[in-house]
Amino acid sequence: MPLGRAGNPIPAAGGLCVALIAAVALLRDAPRPLSRPLVAWVACAVLPILAVVAMTQSRGPIFAALITFVAMLLPWRATGARLFLMALLAWGAITALIVLDPWLRSLICVDTSNFCRPSARMQIWTTVVELVGQRPAFGLTPIFRFDDPVLVHAHNGLFGMAMFFGIPAVIAALALVFAYCRHLESIDRRLASFCASALIFSFGYMGSDLPNPFSFVNMHYFFLWLPIAFGLSGRPDDAAARV
């Protein structure tokens, strides 16, 4: 059985993944050569978190974290338009994995347990797209709730945003995200690196969950809004301190 907070291990995995992202950012930006005590302390902190994340069996956050780690290891700096595109690609990659889920499970799974359990997200998204089509301009508002116990919520950040607030609101939100990505170009490189990685992870996470990032009280405050607050608090004159 997946482990996590009561009834839902997915946000628990998401909250823990931001600690892994912070650890990778710390090691990447630490002076070279890395000191053995630093590596030892980070390993002692990270290994239990890795074990717990694996025990949640939450595929969305795990794949989103893997995409983020790959992005963090790229030689170029993820800011501005490049960061915006990488965040969208993370969302698209996780969304595509769910669309391909039946085919992928037929290739690698021998049963339907644990990590190979089937997902109802395609059924949910079909309904969500129909609801978006009913009120594309203004959405159904955040007070809307599903009657079906299988649906529960949109299980996709951008789809859910369109369903609740309308397609223009999604466009406006993405414009704000783009402005935030441009802002990260002007702050300290180390802070910008962590904030950019958290944003990529958050968009990957939204490919499979987080129906309403603006009002859905959950663990996403740790991996989405808190890093955004850190990034916005970075002063433009911090750019002079880049290393």
N, C-alpha and C positions, 0 to 999 in steps of 0.2 A: 504494500500500500504506500502511496506517496506520503511523505511527511511534510508538515508545514504548519502555519497557523490554522486555527480551527476552520475547517471546511474549505480552505483554499490555499494550497502550497505555492501557487504561482506568484502572488505578490511577495511572499516570503523569499522566494528565490531571486526575484528582482531586487529586493532590498539588499540581499547579501552580495549580489553581483557587483553592486557599486563599490563594495569594499575591495573586491578583486581588481576592479578597474583602477581604484586608487593605489593599490599595491603595485600594479604594473607601471602606473604613471610615476610613482615614487622611484622605482628601480631604473626606469628609463631616463629620468632626469637627474639621478644621483651622479656625483662626480665619479669619473673613471680613474683607476680601476675600482670596482665595487669592493667595499670592505667586507670581510667575512662576517663580522658581527651583524652588519646590516642585513646581509642575505639570510643569515640564520634567524634573525628576529622576524623578518618578513615571511620566511618559510613556515615558522611556527604559527604565525597568524593565519596564513593563507591555506595551509593544508586542511585544518578542520573546517574552514568555510567551504572549500572544494568538496569535501565529503558530504557536508550537509546539503549543498546545492544539488549534488548528484542524488541524494536521498529524496529530494522533493520530486524528482522525475518530471520536472517542469521543462518541457522541450523548448517552448518559446523563449524564455529567458536564457536558457543554456545556449541555444543557437545564436541568439542576439549577442551574448557575451563573446562567443567565438568570433563572430563577425567584427565586433569591436576590437578584440585583441589583434586580429589581422590588420585592421585599419591603423591601430596604434603602432604597429611595426613597420608601416610603410615609410619610405625615406623622406617624403615631403610632408610639410606641415598642413594639417587639416583645419583650415579656416576659410572664411568667406564663402564664395560660390562653391569651392571644392568641398567644404564641409557640408554645405546644404545638400549637394548632390549625393554625398556619401550617406547622409542621414536618410534621404529618400530611397537610396539603393538598399539600405538596411531594412527599411520598412517593406520594400518590394520583395526582397529576398525571402523574408520570413512569410510574407503573404503568399508568395509563390510556392514555398515548401508546403504550406497547408493545402493549397490547391492540388498539389501533386502528391499529397499524403497517401491516398489509396494505392497509387502506382508504386511509390517508394516502399510502402509496407509490404507490398506483394513481392518486392525484390529481396528484401533483407530480413523480413520477419517470418517466424514459424508459428506464432500464436498471436493473440490480441491482448497480452498482459504487459504490465510495466510500461517501458518506453514504446512498445508497439501497440498500445491501446488505441482504438479508433477515436477520431475527433468528429464532433458534430458541428464544427465551425462553418463548413460549406453550407449546411442546411441553414444555419443562423444567418450567414451573409446573404443568401438568396432572399430571405425575408427582409433583411435590412435594406438591400438594394431596392426592393419593391416599395418599402416604406419611404425611402429617400425620394423615389419617383413620385410619390403622392404629394409631397410638399418640399420640392427641391430648393425653394428660395429661402424659407424661414424655418424649416424643420418641424419636428413634432414637439419641441421644447424639452428641457431636461426633466419635466415631471412625467414624461411618458414612461410607462412600464409594460413589459411583456406579460401576457397572461399564461403563456406556455412555460412550464417549469424547465424545459430543455433549453429554451432560448436564453432566459435570464437577462443577458445584455448583449451588446453588439460584438464583443470579443475582437474589436479592431479599433484603434484610436481614431484613424481618419474616417472610416466608415461610420463609427459612432458619432463623431463630431458632425458629419453631414446629416445624419439622421436626427440628431437633437437640435442643431442650429442652422442647418441648411448649407448648401454648397458654397455660397458666397462667404460664409463664415470660415469654411475650411481654407479658402483662398486667402482671406485676410490673416488667418492664423499662420499660414505658411509664409506670408509676406513678413510677419513679425519674426518668425524663425530665421528667415533670410537676413533680416536686419541684425538679429542677435549674432548670427554667424559672422557678419561683417564687423560687429563690435569686438569680437574676440581677436581680430587682427591687431587691435590697438592696445591690448593689455599684456601683462607679463606672460612670457611664453609658457612657463610651467603651469600657471593657472589656466591659461587658455587651452593647453593640452588636455588637462583633466576635464574641463568643462566640455570640450569638443567630444571627447570619448564618451562622456555621460550622455550627451545628446544623441550620438550615434546609437548607443545602447537603448536609449529611450524610444527612438523611432523603431528600432528592431523589435523591442518589446511590444510596441503598439501594432506591430504586424499580426499579433495573435491575441492581444488582450487590451485592457485599459480603454473602455468604451467612451469615457468622457474625462479627458485629462484636466478639465477646468473645475469640475465640481465633485468628482468621484473620490471620496476620501479613502486613501489607501496608501500602500507603501511607495507609490510613485513619487511622493513628496521627497523621498530620499534620493532617488536616482534621476528625477526630472527637474523639479522646481528648486530644490536646494542647490544643485550645481548651477542652475540658471541664475539664482540669486548671487552665488559666488562670482560668476562671470560678470554680471551687471555691476557688482560692487568694485570690480577692478578698475582703477583710475586710468585714463588714457596716458598720463605721464608715467605710468609703470612701464611703458614700452622701453623706456631708457634703461631699465634694469634687466633686459633680456640677456640670457646667456646662451 
